[in-house]
Amino acid sequence: MPMSIADIRKDYQRAALSERDVAADPIMQFTTWFDEAVTAEVLEVNAMCLATATPDAYPSARMVLLKGVDQRGFVFYTDYRSRKGRELADNPCASLCFFWPELERQVRINGAVQRVSRTESDEYFQSRPLPSRVGAWTSSQSSVLASREELESQLAQNEQRFASGTVPLPDHWGGFRVVPEEIEFWQGRSNRLHDRIQFRKEAGQWVRRRLSP
């Protein structure tokens, strides 16, 4: 008989997370964990779930790719006309979640969202492969298509338009930065008694606390 979904489980025993092991700065701690995930060859290590919501609190979530992190926050790029772009314009708050199963780790981030500068968006855009740059002009993300052929016809037109290899940054495309107000580091532990260390910004300072699993 096939296994019941309810019976699927894994006991996490790889590591622990104590307060003395965590950096005082959560961005530094994130960078440490990210580097360890890279070393562990986690698949799509920079993939993160981005959750947004409409002003009346109807949520949506999808996977996007982290393209930068520093003390200012976590950066990803998208079509501003997409569903996430429209929702962030109307309700500039978001949640991010990284899951690195090879290390039995998760990182959750909540915060306000702002667009990155046009200069920063252009610098990243010009670093992308040519097909990706042409694709940004081709797709009106989240809009309805009559068929796959419609998209491929638009792509062919843009490949001819940008045959020289010079592709300017579209007005509708660029980056968002999630400015963290909460960052939680989760380390899987046995019997679902996981370690959870949360950092929360209070009066401009990071306050660290342990959460019950």
Buried (B, 14 or more C-beta within 10 A) or exposed (E): EEEEEEEEEEEBEEBEBEEEBBBEEBBEBBBBBBEBBEEEEBEEBBBBBBBBBEEEEEEEBEEBEBBBBEEBBBBBBBBBBBBBBBBBEEBBBBBBBBBBEEBBBBBBBBBEBBBBEEEBBBEBBEEBEEEEBBBBBBBBBEEEEEEEEEBEEBBEEBBEEBEEEEBEBBEBBBBBBBBBBBBBBBBBBEEEEBBBBBBBBEEEEBEBEEEEE
